[in-house]
Amino acid sequence: MIYFLAHSDWILYNSRKEISKNLISQHSFEVTAITPDGEYKDKLETFYSGMQLWDINSFKLIDLNGIKKLRMILKNLNENDILHIFTLKSGLYALFALTFYQNKFKIVLSITGLGYLFSKTFISKVIRNLLRFYMRFFFKKKIDVLIFQNEMDEKILSKYVNFQNKSYLIRGSGLKLSNFELKNIENQLSNEIKIIMCCRLLKDKGINEYVQLAKFLNDDKYKFYLAGDVDLGNPASFSKDEIMSMTKEADIEYLGWIDTGSDLKDYDISICMSYHEGLPRIVLESMYIGLHTISNRLPGLIPIFDNDDNGKLISGNNQAHYVDAIKEFSKITDLEIKVLNSRNKISNNFSTEKISNDLKMVYEEL
């Protein structure tokens, strides 16, 4: 049995459900979700062999009762089971829950990004120093395999915890390509260019920078949109009131959560200004749908972009370079060729089937 664990049901729904379904239907695995009882619980049941509800308050930075509840669940796993944990935060919960418990099952931890713990805030630095010895000790004893989405995260975390066990580089979490429809390219170059940023509403996702960009490009030709939900369980999250105030001031239309598979094709340019992330799923989705995609130069994205792709990487979130890239969009003459090139690249390297096959090999080698 494979157990997928995450501290949010959204994580196992948004970017793991198709992986689970493929592992079950194509590779004959059984995959059970261990997740809080959230709004996506009923939808998850369609994609997993079973579910175990984990009583945790995701709005707390650390929920001690949630750790106790998780320990009770994990004690029931068997010797031949594999626990696959998604996100570093969920991994820390699992390590705390397994303290002083000799687990017989194997543990795989997928690092989808180093997150708040490795941000540059004073509090995160203090927490990181406090946890370092603990993480070094228990990563060595508990974690059998680490999976990274880019080489930089692998280098930083492996050094931080002095990890000596196996690690793999598996880029992305897989896209179910049939869920994403190619936008109508002929209508893309219009009098009004629609620019969207779609992400969790965290400070390290570049929300402030996006607001400044919208203020600078105060031109009727460009219409700015922001999509995403607040994440009150994350210390870096904006509040809903802050988002409403910021977007109103910059004349950005706030959309809340959107279904990127069906809604993203209505926009022209996708912006990603995140400061640290494994491999932003929204960038892959945007490029596959056909949006011109402009992103901060994150390590996981460097192998994806070249001159033939429908987008551009911006070093250090340089505002002036974003402005130039947006203005140059209207001058692109071979847009359809660039769109198809990016679409083929995503199809060949980041499909659900590709990622599922990679995970299957990891499981079989344990």
Salt bridges, closest charged atoms under 4 A:
ASP37 OD1 - LYS41 NZ 3.94
ASP42 OD1 - LYS41 NZ 3.95
GLU151 OE2 - ARG171 NH2 2.63
ASP204 OD2 - HIS276 NE2 3.20
ASP231 OD2 - ARG200 NH1 2.75
GLU249 OE2 - LYS215 NZ 2.86
ASP268 OD1 - LYS183 NZ 3.99
GLU277 OE1 - LYS205 NZ 3.11
GLU285 OE2 - ARG281 NE 3.01
ASP306 OD2 - LYS345 NZ 2.97
ASP309 OD2 - LYS345 NZ 2.66
GLU353 OE2 - LYS176 NZ 3.71
ASP358 OD2 - LYS354 NZ 2.86
GLU364 OE2 - LYS360 NZ 2.98
